[in-house]
Every structure is written in C-alpha cells, then in structure tokens.
C-alpha cells in the first residue's frame, strides 16, 4: 500500500461496481463519485481524479452521451492536479461500436482539456468487483452457455496490478497514454481448460489485438505478466471451481 499522504484527496468515479469500486474500497483517503453525489463532487478540489465510470447502456443515447463524454469533460473543469482516465484497448478495434466510440471521444476530451493527464487503456480486468462476463461464467458455473466461440481471445490483467500502477502514477506523475496489458493473449478454450470446466461455446469469435506492453513495464515492472499468470493468480486468490 502506498503512502497515504500521496493518495490523499483523490476522487474515484464509478464506485458502484468494477474497477472504480475496487479502487475506492482499497485505496486510502479517497472520495467517491456516484449518481447521487456527482454534482457536489464536481465542485470539489482534488489531487487526482481517477475516472473509471462508464455507462454501457446505449438505449438512452442522451444519457449515454452525458455519462460517458460530457461528464468526462466536466471533470476536466473540476479543480485537480492530475487526471487519470481509465480507457480500454477496444479503441484499437477496427469495428466501431457505441463502446469504443465513446471511449475515443472521452479520451479526446481528457487530452484537450486536462493539463496533466494519464490515459490507461486496459484489457480484460480480473478481480473481486469485476462485472459478469464470459470468464466469470466459466469460473462460477458448471457447463455454462456462452455466446463466444472457444477460439475467442482475451488479454487478462488484475485489478490489484492496475491499482498499483494508479498509485505509482500519482506518486511519480506518469503522463500520456499507457496500454495496461499482459504480454500474451489467451483463448477462452484455454481458460475453460484451466478451470476444469466444459463450457458450451457459441459462434461469435472475439479477437483481442496483440499490443506491446513495453512502455507499461518500463514504468511499472510489477505488471510484467502473461494472461495465463493473471488468470492463475486470480484462481489462487479467489479459489477454483
């Protein structure tokens, strides 16, 4: 755990689930933003803003735009010394969708309107507060039905490691854009094998691009892992099926 003085007065958004919840519950001396208090929090002054919040529901396009782009812009105007935006490696996908388009737009807001920023593009995140996905279905349930093909590939990283990098970035003032990825991708078929399960795979094949993580490792050597190591550490911490 980092020096609490280094982490004092930091704002974490998206504290209801996922990475935002994990950072808020495990990093000392932080305040959290949610739908109930966001107007109050926007008036505060912070050492660092760690913006994790993202609304994946695009049925209400006005709310989707506000939550994912306009709020990102408003946070740029909130008094802060550093802005850390949690993005996704899905911005590299050639196929455009609501998710990666909103992420790209939010990144533009941060780069244009924050004087000191770090954009962390994360791959598939494993951890205590992760939202249910194909990995968790294989992990939690015997013989789950999946929509994804067995040869779908993912790059897995751990919430613990992201938190360590966030803390290190606050202390050492890392800036720019960093891809937070493991050195290898792995197939869902291999995840299924590691977990001794027999999932019923679907037909849609998702491919994670191969991304170089040398910049990340240079800044934060503790993140040097393969996807297989990340999955193994997750299983070791939370138990097998």
N, C-alpha and C positions, 0 to 999 in steps of 0.2 A: 504494500500500500504506500502511495506517495505521501510526502509531507503534506499535512492538511492545510498549511498556510499557502502552499502552491495551488491548492484546489479550492480555496475559499471563494465564496460569492460567484459560483458558476451556475448558469442556467441550463437545465436539461429539458428539452421538449419531447413530447411523445411518451410520457411516463406511464401510460396506461397499459402498455404491452411492449414486447420486443426489446430491442437494444436500449431504447430510451428508459424503459422500466428498470432494466438491469443496471445501467449506469447510475440512475437516480438512487437505487437501493444500495449500491455498493461503493460509490464514490462519496467521501465525506464532504460536509459543508457545501452542499448544493441545494438549489431550489428548483422546483419542478413546474413545468407549464402543462396545463391541460385545457379542455374546452371551457371549464368553469372559471378559470382564473387568468386566461390569456390576456385580457385587456389590462388587468392590473400588472401582470408580468412585463408587458410591453413598455410600461412606464418606468421600469427599474433601471439599475446600472450594474453591469456585470464585468467581472474579469474576462470570462469566456462564455460564449453561447455555444452549446453543443446541440445542434438542431437535428433531431432524429425523427421527428414526427412526419408521418406521411399517410394520407388518406387514399386507400386503394380502390374505393368505391367511386366509379366514374359515372354512375347512373344520373346523379345530380351534377351536371357539368359545372354549374356556377359554384357550388360548394367545393367541388374537386379543384377548380382553379384557385379559389380563395385559399383552401387549406394547403395546397402544395406549391403555389407560386407566389401569390400575394402575401401570405404570411411570411414566407421566406424573405420577401422584400421588406416587409415591415420590421422584421428582426434586424435587418441591416441598419435601420434608423434607430434602433434601441441602443443606448449607450453601452459600448463594450470595447475591450482592448483586443479581443481575438474572437473570430467566428469560425467554428468547426461545423461543416455541413456533411452529414452522412448521406452519401450518394450510393450508386450501385454500378457494378460493371455492366449492367444491362444497357448502359448508354453506348456500349460498343456494338450492340446487336444491329445488324443491317435491317432487320424487320422492325418498323416503327409501330409502337402501340401507345396507349394513354400513359402507361407507367414510365417507360423510358423517355418519352417526350416531355413529361412533367419534370422528371429528374434533370434533363438537359436544360430546361427553362429555368429551374431553380438554381442550377449551377451558374448560369449566366447572371442571374440576379446577385448572387454572392460575389462573383468576380468583379462585377461592375460597381457595386455599391458598398462593399466592405473593404476597408483599407488594409486589414490584416486577416487573411483567411487561410484555412486549410480545408480542402475538399477530400474526403476519404471515400473512395469508390470500393465498396465492399462486395465480396462474393456471397455465397450462401452461408448464413450465420447459424452456428450451433450453440445452444446454451439453454440456461434454465428458463428463460422467459420467451423463447422463440415461438413464433406462431406456427400452427399446424401446417405441414407441407408433406411432400412425398416421403422425405426422410423420416419424419416423426410418425407417419402412418406405418412405415416398416418397423420402426422402433417400438411402437406402442401396441400394435395389433397383430395377431397371427393371421397370415394369409390375406392381407388387405387387398382391396381392389384399387388399382391406380389407373389414372388416365395416361401416364407417361410410359413410353417404351423402355425396356430394360437397358438399352444402349444409350439412353439419355445421360448426358454428362454434367457434373456439377463440380464446383470448386468450393471446398468447405473450410471455413475459418471459425475460430472460437470467440464467444463474447468476452471471455477473460482476456484474450490477447488484444482485442480491439480496445478494451478498457485500458489496458496497459499502455497502448500506443497513444490513446487520447491524453492520459495523464502525462506521458513523456512529452507530447506535443505542447501541452500547456507549459510545462517546465522549460523546455528547450526551444519553444517557439518555432516549430516546424511550420512551413508555409507551402502554398502551391497545391498541386493535385497529386495524391498518392493512391495507387491501387493496392488495397489491402486484400491480397490473395495468397493462397498457398502455392507452392511450386509445381503442383500437379493437379490435374482434374481426375475424377473417378466416375465410373458408370454406376447407375442405380443398381444394376445387376450385382456389382461388387459390394455395394452397401448391403443389399439383401443377403449376400453370402456371409459377410462379416457378422451380421445379426442372426444368422442361422434361421432365416425366415423363408417363406415360399410365397412371395407376393404375386398377385395376378396382374401382370403388367398390361398397359394399354398400348395404343398405336402411335400416339404423338411423341415425336422424338425431339427433345430439347437439347441444344448444344451450347455449352459454355465456351466462349472463346479462350484460347490459350493466351495468358497475359504474363508478361515478365514482371517479377516482383523484386528485382534487384534494388530499385530505389527504396522500397519499404525496408528491405533487410539492411541496407546501408544505414538508414535512420534508426531502425529498431530491430536488432538482430534476434531478439526473442521471438519474433514472428516467423522465423525460418522453419517451416514445417511443410510436409506434404498433406494433401487432403486425407490420405489414409491415417496419418498421425493425428490429425484433428479429430477424425471420427473415433479413433482408438481412445484418445484422451476423454472424449465425451462419454463413451461407453464406460470407461474406467471410473469416471466421476459419478455418473448417474445410474450405472448398473446395466446389465444386459437384459434381454427379454425375460 
